[in-house]
Amino acid sequence: MAYEVNGNTVEADANGYLVEIDDWNEDVAKVIAASEGIEEMTQRHWDVINYLRDEFINNAGNQPNMRKLTKSMQTKWNDKKVDTKAIYELFPAGPS
């Protein structure tokens, strides 16, 4: 699987994860989002993406579970109503 981004080919595995983590940038993220039916990336989308990237890159490949993700977004957004449903409204196919 591959994504075309600004005239370049970015390789991904069968699950859609980038083969080379260094290929990631916001343009790549927008192309991936569009391929999953997400037309507009809001600040909340970027907050989730940046949180998950930070966890993965800075914590030895950690992929936080949904509870940790929702708790972190509750804090970030100062919104105690953030739950799994709110995350799936942003990312219908799942956040990772």
C-alpha positions in Angstrom: 0.0 0.0 0.0 1.2 3.5 -0.7 0.0 7.1 -0.5 0.7 9.8 -3.1 1.6 13.0 -1.3 2.7 16.1 -3.2 4.1 14.1 -6.1 5.9 11.6 -3.8 5.1 8.0 -3.0 4.9 7.2 0.8 5.0 3.5 1.5 2.7 2.0 4.1 2.1 -1.6 5.3 -1.1 -3.6 4.8 -2.6 -1.9 7.8 -1.9 1.6 6.5 1.0 2.4 8.9 3.9 4.2 7.4 6.9 1.9 6.7 9.3 4.7 7.5 8.2 6.9 10.4 10.4 9.7 9.1 8.1 10.0 6.1 5.4 11.5 8.3 4.4 15.1 8.1 1.1 17.0 8.2 0.5 16.6 4.4 0.9 12.9 4.8 -1.6 12.9 7.7 -4.1 14.8 5.6 -3.8 12.3 2.7 -4.3 9.4 5.1 -7.2 11.1 6.7 -8.9 11.8 3.4 -8.4 8.1 2.4 -10.4 7.2 5.6 -13.2 9.7 4.7 -12.1 12.5 7.0 -12.5 15.7 4.9 -11.4 18.3 7.4 -8.8 18.1 10.1 -9.8 20.1 13.1 -7.6 21.1 16.1 -9.0 18.1 18.0 -7.9 15.7 15.2 -4.4 17.2 15.4 -4.4 16.9 19.2 -5.2 13.2 19.0 -2.7 12.6 16.3 0.1 14.5 18.0 -0.6 12.8 21.3 -0.5 9.3 19.7 2.7 10.2 17.8 4.3 11.5 20.9 3.5 8.4 22.9 4.7 6.1 20.1 8.0 8.0 19.4 8.9 9.0 22.9 7.7 5.9 24.8 9.3 3.0 22.9 6.5 2.3 20.5 3.7 2.7 23.2 0.2 2.7 21.7 -2.1 3.9 24.5 -5.4 2.2 25.1 -8.6 4.1 24.6 -9.0 4.9 28.3 -5.7 6.6 28.4 -6.4 8.4 25.2 -9.7 9.7 26.4 -8.4 10.7 29.8 -5.5 12.6 28.1 -7.9 14.4 25.8 -10.2 15.3 28.7 -7.3 17.1 30.2 -6.1 18.7 27.0 -9.6 19.9 26.0 -10.7 20.6 29.6 -13.8 18.5 28.8 -14.8 15.7 31.2 -17.3 14.5 28.6 -14.7 13.2 26.2 -15.3 9.5 25.8 -14.8 6.7 23.3 -17.7 8.0 21.2 -16.1 11.4 20.9 -12.9 9.9 19.6 -14.8 7.7 17.1 -16.7 10.8 15.9 -13.3 12.3 15.0 -11.9 9.0 13.6 -14.7 6.6 12.5 -12.3 3.9 11.6 -10.4 4.3 14.9 -7.7 6.6 16.1 -4.7 4.4 15.3 
